[in-house]
Amino acid sequence: MPPDNTLPSSVDHPLGTTASQIAVINKPIDLVCGTTLPSHSLVFEAYGILNKARNNAVLICHALSGNHHVAGVDKDGKVGWWDHYIGPDKAIDTNKFFVICPNNIGSCFGSTGPTATDPETEKPYGNNFPSIQVRDWVESQKYLMDHLEIDCWAAVIGGSLGGMQAMCWSLAYPEKLQHAVVIAAAMKLSAQNIAFNEIARRAIQSDVEFKDGHYLDYQTSPKQGLALARMIGHLTYLSDDALGRKFGRLVNSDGLGATEKELGEFEVANYLNYQGDKFSQQFDANSYILITKMLDHFDLAQDYNNDPTEAFSQAKCQFLVISFSSDWRFSPPCSEQITDSLIGAGKAVSYIRIESDQGHDAFLLPDTRYQNALSLYLSRAASELEANSL
Amino acid sequence: MNDDIGPIGDWIEPKSRLLDLGCGDGELLRTLIDGYQVQGYGLEIDPDSINQCIRKGLNVIEQDLNEGLENFPDKSFDTVLMTQTLQSLRHPHLVLDEMLRVGKRCIVTFPNFGHWQTRAFFALQGRMPVTKQLAYQWYDTPNIHLFTYKDFEALCSEQNIKVLRRTFVGSPFLGLNRLFPNLFTKTAVYHLTK
């Protein structure tokens, strides 16, 4: 399907108010689990200008709880989740690149997922939504790529689960990307990581309002469970040092006398409760279960004799791998294994380990060294594009 | 550093796999890739140097040599190269050993502490030499293991390291560095295997 006129062939700079668009893919998509979705919709945002050669498009892959609003400010005043890194003259420079970020299927921000209506039953899918793998997200992004008539990504970039998608792209469609930027990711989750995800799922499933995943039919909402799941997750994305620095043992004793201080709530507790509650208003419980399972089951080398070097020997793009020193969910050694496997496969790769006390969340936060390195790498990628276009 | 490139270029097979330990700003690696089409990777820990490498489009890996090369399989590179870095490592002999495990062959360059200038400095002033090549004070120098080419060769024979070739770079006058290598060699360049 050719792109229609509403597609952002030009967007004013700076990004300003961003608007999302919907791509309706009227082709069946065969999922890894064996189910076929007859059609699906992808909500996405795009910034910058697609050049004449149509070779400057960058795909941003979001992580577990992310969405398509990755940069700029939307009509509700919300700033994109990676706004520090995307925009004119930023590391992912929208003066040079046409940047696209879709909300992926199975998620809950407008793309086809558990909250969408199942055409067969005319009710929300709920927990009947088929299980999704990283490879399915890549496949669906490939549909979007074709829909936008883009032949090759200048780069596929993502952190955490987003990094897994970038790696998956390099194996599934080696000819379709020039660069993969893999940030705070892993080739597969550790047992501890899976365990954390299981605790989060159990928290949701234990909420009486969860109703076996059919809460939309019952018009209930497992908010408590989802908030608890998020609190567990969020805590593991931070480091002990960062929490200590931010909150320490501060107690909110507003309105309490000196002797009643022990009655106050710890600031860290307030913060975590707030984060959990906020998240439970925005996210869908079935999506959370679906996507955490997707993380758990990701195993890059599974189809390649469990040999990551053999897996990466499929790849043709260049790689930038980035880790953060205090990230204990996707620790530097996970990124180093990726790097070593790429070197073993003889692929072009650079690896940097950013010193940070922000834990896994560091990949979302501003950091001078991280910004500079990403910016230098992508500037180089942009100049390669210009050279290729001549 | 450019002094090093002459013999190094001759010792590297075109299109081979090369690992440059402590590649700095990547100048040499870039030269070797452009001149010999090697598949090159550089290890470096200094963020500014790493950025310089990224700017040059090189494969640069942030890795501390002092923590070893465990992540690289045996003989996974045709050549492992280390220029002017051996003297700054915590355990030079262990890293050398690792290099020879990972590389089929190794090229090592280092400043020769036996050069007459360092000797004269020490003899006349009675203080640790500060020269153009070793331009640091004793307390802030990264060069924590200073040695002469003779010391290096003693280590090679102790550890059964085979010296394939060596070149002494130094005084251009009268071939003095060939006649009196330890006195007139500023930089020693070795091609090694085990």
Interface residues (C-beta under 8 A of the other chain):
Chain A: L320 E336 T339 D340 I343 G344 G346 A348 V349 S350 Y351 I352 R353 R369 N372 A373 L376 Y377 R380 E384
Chain B: R17 Q39 Y41 P47 I50 N51 C53 I54 R55 G57 L58 N59 V60 I61 E62 Q63 N71 F72 P73 S76
